[in-house]
Amino acid sequence: MKRCAACGQPWTEKHTPGRREVCDRCAAAWHACRNCRFFDARANPWCREPAARDERPREAEAANACSYFQLAEAGPGEPDADRSAQARKELEALFGDRAADADADKKKLGQQGRETA
């Protein structure tokens, strides 16, 4: 579901947000980098669309007129959780229970390290 990156309010309209549209709940700009599917806060520059990097505004929260804008499918905190869950499924498909066993081994080693300290 498409949601405001600032507060999680769902986008219920059928059209792509215009640059003057703001969230009804928190008044954040809808047509802003943080709401775009190409936004990645960990990247430098934060836009994953190479063609859009010339249009990158100074602030990720500010409304902009980027022609590459596409409203993202997730809201605050959701992209990483979705990516993590997808990665876990792919690992399990490749390695079966070995991925879960590796996590258990890491936890066990962490506990042993704390016990000896």
C-alpha positions as CSV (number, residue, x, y, z in Angstrom):
1,M,0.0,0.0,0.0
2,K,1.2,3.5,-0.8
3,R,1.7,5.5,2.4
4,C,3.1,8.9,3.5
5,A,6.8,8.4,4.4
6,A,6.4,10.9,7.3
7,C,3.3,9.5,9.1
8,G,2.1,6.4,7.3
9,Q,-1.2,7.9,6.1
10,P,-2.4,5.8,3.1
11,W,-2.6,7.4,-0.4
12,T,-6.1,6.6,-1.5
13,E,-6.2,8.5,-4.8
14,K,-5.9,6.8,-8.1
15,H,-3.6,9.5,-9.7
16,T,0.1,10.2,-8.9
17,P,0.4,13.0,-6.4
18,G,1.1,16.4,-7.8
19,R,3.9,18.6,-6.4
20,R,1.4,20.8,-4.4
21,E,-0.4,17.9,-2.8
22,V,0.2,17.4,0.9
23,C,-0.7,14.6,3.4
24,D,-4.0,15.3,5.1
25,R,-2.7,14.0,8.4
26,C,0.8,15.6,8.7
27,A,0.9,18.1,5.8
28,A,4.1,16.5,4.4
29,A,4.6,16.9,0.7
30,W,3.5,13.8,-1.3
31,H,5.6,14.5,-4.3
32,A,8.9,14.4,-2.4
33,C,12.0,12.2,-2.6
34,R,11.1,10.4,0.7
35,N,7.8,9.1,-0.9
36,C,9.5,8.0,-4.1
37,R,10.2,4.4,-4.9
38,F,13.7,5.4,-6.0
39,F,14.6,7.0,-2.6
40,D,17.3,5.3,-0.5
41,A,18.4,7.1,2.6
42,R,21.6,5.0,2.8
43,A,22.7,5.8,-0.7
44,N,24.7,8.9,-1.7
45,P,23.1,10.5,-3.6
46,W,19.8,9.2,-2.2
47,C,18.2,8.5,-5.5
48,R,18.6,5.0,-7.0
49,E,17.4,6.2,-10.4
50,P,20.6,7.2,-12.2
51,A,18.7,9.4,-14.8
52,A,17.0,11.4,-12.0
53,R,20.2,12.4,-10.2
54,D,20.5,15.6,-12.1
55,E,17.1,16.6,-10.8
56,R,17.8,15.7,-7.2
57,P,16.5,18.5,-4.9
58,R,18.4,19.7,-1.9
59,E,16.0,18.3,0.7
60,A,14.4,14.8,0.5
61,E,11.3,16.0,2.4
62,A,10.6,19.0,0.2
63,A,8.1,19.0,-2.6
64,N,9.7,18.8,-6.0
65,A,9.0,18.5,-9.7
66,C,11.1,15.5,-10.5
67,S,9.9,13.8,-13.7
68,Y,11.0,10.4,-12.5
69,F,8.9,10.4,-9.3
70,Q,6.9,7.2,-8.6
71,L,5.0,6.9,-5.4
72,A,6.6,4.1,-3.3
73,E,4.6,1.1,-2.1
74,A,5.6,1.3,1.5
75,G,5.6,3.8,4.4
76,P,7.9,4.5,7.3
77,G,9.8,1.5,8.4
78,E,8.3,-0.9,5.9
79,P,10.9,-1.0,3.1
80,D,13.6,-2.5,5.3
81,A,11.2,-5.0,6.8
82,D,9.9,-6.0,3.4
83,R,13.5,-6.4,2.0
84,S,14.6,-8.4,5.1
85,A,11.6,-10.7,4.8
86,Q,12.2,-11.2,1.1
87,A,15.9,-11.9,1.7
88,R,15.0,-14.5,4.4
89,K,12.6,-16.3,2.0
90,E,15.3,-16.4,-0.7
91,L,17.9,-17.7,1.7
92,E,15.5,-20.4,2.9
93,A,14.7,-21.4,-0.7
94,L,18.4,-21.8,-1.4
95,F,19.6,-23.3,1.8
96,G,16.5,-24.6,3.6
97,D,16.8,-24.6,7.4
98,R,20.6,-24.0,7.3
99,A,19.9,-20.2,7.3
100,A,17.8,-20.5,10.5
101,D,20.6,-22.8,11.9
102,A,23.2,-20.1,11.2
103,D,21.1,-17.5,13.0
104,A,20.8,-19.8,16.0
105,D,24.6,-20.4,16.0
106,K,25.3,-16.7,15.9
107,K,23.0,-16.1,18.9
108,K,24.6,-19.0,20.8
109,L,28.1,-17.7,20.1
110,G,27.0,-14.2,21.3
111,Q,25.7,-15.6,24.5
112,Q,28.9,-17.6,25.1
113,G,31.0,-14.5,24.6
114,R,29.0,-12.6,27.2
115,E,29.2,-15.4,29.7
116,T,33.0,-15.5,29.5
117,A,33.4,-11.7,29.7
